[in-house]
Structures are given as C-alpha cells and as structure tokens.
Amino acid sequence: MTKRALFCILAAMPAMATDFPPPIPDGPVEYSDVNYDAGYGDYDPYAAPSYAPAKVQAPMAAGSSARRGYVNLNAYSSNYQVRGMGVRDAFSKYGYSSLSAAYQLPVRALSAYGLQHRISGEFGVIWDASCLLGDVPTTRLSYGIGKEIFPNLIAEVGYTFRHGGLEGYMARHYDGASSRSTQELYASLTFNDYQKGFFGKLEAGVGFYGLTGLYADFELGYRFTDVMLRGNTGVDMEISVGAAPSVGYWGSDVEGTDACRVKVALLPYSQTGTYGRDAQFYVKPWIQCSWTGSNAAKIDRVTKGAGPIDHFQITLGFDCGLNF
C-alpha cells in the first residue's frame, strides 16, 4: 500500500511543478519609475481605480477655502463706503462699482507647512468725475500668507497698497502725504462653515505710509438655506453685522468707532448646478444699512469742516462672480 501511494505522488510531480515560483533570472534587476510627488491629500476616493502612477486631485467643495481663487464684479453700489463708513454726495454722488479678484499661488516651497500664498486686488470707479473722490479710481493690491489653523478658520498676515478713495484723499490733503497712496500691514482671521452656515472675519491693520494709525474690522454672520424654493431654483440668505473702529488712522486725534453696519444678501441658486451654491458662477443682490460712530465728527474737525462722512446710509448693491 505504501509503495502504491509513493508511486502516485511521484507521477503527479510534473503537473504540480507549474504552481511553484519561476526561477530568479540572472543579471541586474530593473525597476520601473515611481512618482513620489503625489501625497495623501491628492487621493480621490471617488475616482475609478487606477494603478498608473498618475497624480489626481481631491474634490473641492464649492466656495470653500480649497478653491484657488475668485473674480467678483460689484456691478453697482448706490454709495461708496470704506468698512461701512459712507461718504457724502459731495464726495461720491452717483455710487460706485468695482472689480476684485484673489488667487492662491501654488508655491511648493512652503506648502509642505500648510501655508497659503494669496494675492488679491480691487479696481473701483466712483461714478462722478466732478466729485472730490471721483477724479481718481480706487486701487488696492494685497499679498498675504495664511494657514488653516482649525477647520474652516484661516489666519493670514500680509501687506496692502492702496491708491485713491477716501484713504488716499485723507492721506494727500490732511496727513501730508506726497500722493494719494497708503501702505499697511494687516492680520486677519476668517471663518466660514458652509455646512452649519456661520461665517465671520476679524481684520486688524497698521498704516505706515500715507495714513499712520490702527484700524480694525469685525464681521459676524449666518447663512439661511432655502428661504425660498420653487422648482429647480431656490434662494439662500445671508445676514451679517459688522463694526470698524480705528485709532489715529484718519488723524492724530481720531479714536473711536468709524461705522456699524447690518447687511442682508440673497444668494439664488439652481439645483442643476448652473449658478449659486455648488456652481462656479454666482449672483448676489444685497442691501446694507450703515451708521457712523464717534469718529465722524472727529474726521470733520480734521478736514476743517469739509465733512466727508455721511451719518446714515442705506446702500443697494448687486454682485456677480466666478469661483475657480
């Protein structure tokens, strides 16, 4: 019996040989190229499986900080304001329009530390060249370095150059600057929770050219979803409140509150993704009520009675833009 079993095992050996690993070839082993640039943040869990060493990008929520930038057109505002502080008709009679944009630079040198490099700017026109502020367009250029320190909370420090507008007018005529230009350093905290609807911003700056002083701007708001829904279209609504104090920014003795404001904005959207919410294109009509604070009378004294500041304004505006 033992001899018969042994004979069966020996007879089966040639058939079992194909299950063994192939012999190791002689000579050097060649390895294929491997891409080490793709990190864990580049993995897309929704993409089809791919075994090629290609780099993919994770999906980004619309309007979140993960987007690279935006372009916003303020087609029209019925008043020209600076952090909620409006100017009188003699300085800006027929309203204001502006084009602003921001872009997050893909700088790899510091991106490993989670730092974001952002450039932004704004170009505006006051719609009456005969007004005291309307003869020069408003310009702002900024560069900032930021980091997301908590989910939805980004801290940033940077530099801003301004030309024209109320800042340039005050610097040139009442602070002894040689031109209508100002320069400042700023630090900001920006919060935006797209799931829960809360958003806000705190910015503080110090001017070191043109206008030399401190300023701050506070804003806190909430986004209500589906305040109106009909068919494939709907409307969200944002309500925010803000205040802007300053110390010596508009003059050596100007200390207090520049303005307080309440703003209501409508955010129409399409469930097909054409505009609003998850779409790149958006429109935003809004209305804002602004009250000047204790600094209005002090600025009047600095300007020797010129009185550029309006004490109360209701401003209507319409924005449209593109996130990318």
Sequence and secondary structure as in RCSB ss.txt:
>XXXX:A:sequence
MTKRALFCILAAMPAMATDFPPPIPDGPVEYSDVNYDAGYGDYDPYAAPSYAPAKVQAPMAAGSSARRGYVNLNA
YSSNYQVRGMGVRDAFSKYGYSSLSAAYQLPVRALSAYGLQHRISGEFGVIWDASCLLGDVPTTRLSYGIGKEIF
PNLIAEVGYTFRHGGLEGYMARHYDGASSRSTQELYASLTFNDYQKGFFGKLEAGVGFYGLTGLYADFELGYRFT
DVMLRGNTGVDMEISVGAAPSVGYWGSDVEGTDACRVKVALLPYSQTGTYGRDAQFYVKPWIQCSWTGSNAAKID
RVTKGAGPIDHFQITLGFDCGLNF
>XXXX:A:secstr
 HHHHHHHHHHHHHHHGGGS     SS            GGG  TTS    S         TTSTTS EEEEEEE
EESS EETTEEB TTT SS EEEEEEEEEE  HHHHTTTEEEEEEEEEEEES TTSTTTTS EEEEEEEEEEEEE
TTEEEEEEEEEEESHHHHHHHHHHS  SSSEEEEEEEEEEEE TTT EEEEEEEEEEEESS SEEEEEEEEEEEE
EEEEETTEEEEEEEEEEEEEEEBSSSTT EEEEEEEEEEEEEEEETTSSSSTTSSEEEEEEEEEEEE THHHHHH
HHTTT   B SEEEEEEEEEEEE 
